């Protein structure tokens, strides 16, 4: 043990017991932030942290043992009491409640004694000690007649239950268990040497409780044995752990509930199964203790009569503190300090230094191993341990012991910044150490992207394919917690380790990286297509969107097949059992993949054609039809332009083709013919799509009409443009298309089809057609005659308008319209004659009406009717005669009837017509609408004048004569 290093991890602070504590200190106890001292004169004193006396009281005439409970503020004392009757034992046990005390300043400031128990009773008499006396006398051995208590210990069970064990010098242990304060207890006795009559009873030198799971055990030490009792059973049982004990009360319990016994040659530890480790510390052990993992030992030197107090760190095999003292009477641990009470009533506080001071002391001596063991044994936090390891690593690094330094740095992973270590080992000669550190960093899942990059670069620089395989392909190495997957792929790819990069990408499900390597680095297009086919449809769709351009360029047919499977997955349709509309809405749309065909429109056209042939009710059919129309109607599908050089060129099949100029015109070769043929076929497909995607029963087509019109105009697709205009009923635009191409036959045929009003056509088209021929500037007599036939048939235009329109064409002669004018003049003459006759008729009728009016105003009327007009019976009085020459019985007329029942309806109809005409004269919009829609606007105006609606003056209408003036009474 002399080889153990000694350190000053503790420091001493001297103090003194107050003079108020009189008498020799017999026993002491710590706990609950104070020290309790028991004196030989029976006084119990309570001291605070500064060793100031709080109060004292008399417990016994002489205090032998005491112990302060920790769960309750109780004090248990054992002592002699002179007040006990002489026939009883003088030793008793008292329990004081320190919370219940008389007011301060009273003459007897003592706590309340809640219970007093006699140690020795009739059942457990003190007199049994005399057996030991007679045994000693028979064997010629000195003996003492009375029993002495040699050890005392209290164990707190669940409050208020406590367990008290008292060791006697006759080898017996008296036990008291229960609620002592209420005297609800049971007593029993344990014997160490029970059944061994040949042996002298040995005093109990020490006791110790141990709770091992459900077992409740009690250690007992005598000079000749170490025993263990199981108190959990109904009848406590005991066993002997060792036949050698201790002759001094140097017994203690460790924090692991191990029994510690001090003997002159060594210190022994005992477990429940027997003797444990032994530490050979020579000298008489007066006191043993345990403090924060340290073994406390007061060793007496008989030669110098001095005591040496040592604090042993058994785990690190060092003496944390050592000091030579005078006589030590008691040793306690309280307030995180070790308190030694000396025989002269002085006190010595042994205070542990902080960890930083300890470590500084060790660092100055370069004792890094000791420092590491120290922080680990004292369960310091991981950050403090890592700091010690870092300093040790720095020390080794300065000595160029790089391997050992790296071993220390590895232990700091998780607490020390990795860049601190990496920067030290970036030297190329230390790449092996750096690789080792980075591997450990990844194993603990603390590596960043940069660390992964650096480690993979180390592997590639060392060309250590085996380690690279282990790092990449190991099951433990796979996972996002070990390294950054994307970084590993990128570094392996940059170092041309494509297989490793692909393995990581495939294992981690990074399909985009796997395909990027296959397509961009290895050009393995077939393998890429197989991989895409093996993916889930959703993931396959994502990858095709990203790498479809490359696949279309090199494998167009296979890529289109994949797209067809994704967009029309029949197998998945059968599995899900969903309806067709619902299923299609779940699949990706072909529109999502249009961008990958940006440089390959031919493949796009094939893909969309296959899709539309298979899927008839796609949710994206409008967008698909728009795209197909653009492809069909475009003039060129990414074909190279014609070369205008006059040299021979060789095509892909090795055939020669010639491109030459002849008379300023380019001669089309075979390729041009094929292009033109393909263009015509596409236009035909476009026309078919225009018609098929606009069924007659639907108002709107399954494509964008405006886009279709623009495409037809841009690419001069006349047939499509005519079809769209006609479907939209834009008839004028239809004939405008024919006019642009000067297709006179088609123009007339179009007007025949679209200008028939009986079939819902627009007759004004003939007027536009006549205007076109009038402004044509060339001889078109045949066409004009045919147009005039339909104008004349439907009476579309007045002759004067026809003459004015055709007069603008200088190439037309009068003979073109001669017959038309003659027929029109003849018709007009007939109409004039009919109008003249009607005028004469109306004039005669008007003159007769005026004459009748004048006669009514100037001459008297004679009523000669003899019968009633209503009932046809003979007219008698009273009778009513109307100016219209109708007569009625007064009884045949209704009440207040003032109009002739026969003539009133006709009269009211005339009045209603007049009011209607007057109302229409105020509705200007209706008048102008009639003028615009009429073939001859002049006739409409003349009709308004004829009806008197339009007048120069706006006189208010004269009131009609009252009906009362139109009849008379006759008596």
Secondary structure, 3 states (H helix, E strand, C coil): CCCCEECCCEEEEEEECCCCCCCCEEEEEEECCEEEEEECCCEEEEECCCCCEEEEEECCCEEEEEEECCCCCEEEEEEECCCCCCCCCCEEEEEEEEEEECCCCCCCCCEEEEEEEECCCCCCCHHHHHHHHHHHHHCCCCCCCCCCEEEEEEEECCCCCEEEEEEECCCEEEEEEEEHHHCEEEEEEEECCCCCCCCCCCCEEEEEEEEECCEEEEEEEECCEEEEEECCCCCCEEEEEECCCCCCCCEEECCCCCEEEECCCCEEEEECCEEEEEECCCCEEEEEEEECCEEEEEEEECCCCEEEEEEEECCCCEEEEEEEECCEEEEEEECCEEEEEECCCEEEEEEECCHHHHHHHHHHCCCHHHHHHHHHHCCCCHHHHHHHHHHHHHHHHHCCCHHHHHHHHHHCECCECHHHHHHHCCCHHHHHHHHHHHHHHHHCCCCCHHHHHHHHHHHHHHCCHHHHHHHHHCCCCCCCCCCCHHHHHHHHHHCCCHHHHHHHHHHHCCHHHHHHHHHHHCCCHHHHHHHHHHCCHHHHHHHHHHHHHHHHHHCHHHHHHHHHHHHCCHHHHHHHCCCHHHHHHHCCCHHHHHHHHCCCHHHHHHHHHHHHHHCCCCCCHHHHHHHHHHHHHCCCCCCCCCCCCCCEEECCCCCEEECCEECCEECCCHHHHHHHHHHHHHHHHHHHHHHHCCCCCCCCCCCCHHHHHHHHHHCCCHHHHHHHHHHCCCHHHHHHHHHHHCCHHHHHHHHHHHCCHHHCCCCHHHHHHHHHHHCCCCCCHHHHHHHHHHHHHHCCCCHHHHHHHHCCCCCCCCHHHHHHHHHHHHHHHHHHHHHHHHHHHHHHHHHHHHHHHHHHHHCCCCCCCCECCCCCCECCCCEEEECCCCEEEHHHCCCCCCCCCCCHHHHHHHHHHHHHHHHHHHCHHHHHHHHHHCCCHHHHHHHHHHCCCCCCCCCCCCCCCCHHHHEEEEC
